[in-house]
Amino acid sequence: MIRSNYYEVAFEAYLRQRRVGYVAVDESRRTQLGDVGVKSFDFIVVGPKSARLAVDVKGRKFPGGSTERPVCSWQNWVAAEDVDGLGRWASHLGEGFRGVLAFVYHIRRGYGLPPETPDLFVHQGRLFLIRAVEVSEYRNLMRPRSKRWETVHLPSAGFQRVVKPFAAFLDQGH
């Protein structure tokens, strides 16, 4: 976890508010699995119903783009190495662990969601929405986004099919 990243700080506040057990991962150094460097994830989360999650937080704004030209789509791009690393870590952590990409959307002023929307919360005066995708499902549907930046994404229809409120992962034990 990077303490200067307000998306990760907001996610941690969400976990605390729900009294969910977690360990924030120190990302200051590259991690190793055997002799191979693997990208770190952000949190190990243990849910109330035995859910065991390796979580990589991805901060996004909604809408994206500029104030003058807002882009009203739920951006879900990630670095290809994030998908690979998260999947490898979940396997390495042991039976029952699942890798989860948590998209923490900062909902910009002027864009409201119904107050009963699951996983909508306020932290430090900002409105956030948390959505998540299991990394194995993401991998099955991902498409290249940028070769230069080595990023991937899910097309809108695929994302809508597999994305869930993060709380749904907490309620799923193995």
Phi, psi and omega in degrees: 000139178252113186297339179274354180271107187292340174291317179291322176296319178295319179298317178299319178297321176301314180297317180296316180302323180271358180058045179263137178287138180203162170232125175278130183273133177283113183263013184290342178230149176295136181267160182237141166239105187068232180263006186249132174288137181226138179299138178286158170252185189257323185216145162259125184238134176242113184278167184294338180248042176071013175296136177233115189231138165258118190243129173249119183272131177238112181274134178219157174258146172229125353287159176279192180074196182266170178297322181286328182228074181291145177248108186268065173226152181275092182298134182222025181286150177214164173288140180303325180293336176295317180295313180298309183298317181295319177297318179294318179296316181301318177295317183292327182292339173121176183303135178091346178282140176234141174275133182227129171270117179258115177267112181258106183266124171275113181277114185288155180305142179094352179238109183253158173234153179304138183301337180275004179300126180300139176064030172262126181207162180252134175221127180049044176078004179248144178268129180234152173230130180249124175234156185213156178222133174294135187299327179293322176291319178301313182301320182294333185250352188293151178230151176298141176250310180218119176294318182301316182266357180055050178248156178228167178204173172252133172301153186309314182296318178294319179298314180299327182289324187252345183286144180220160168300143181303325180304331178299327178286329179291329182276355182256105174265166176248000000 
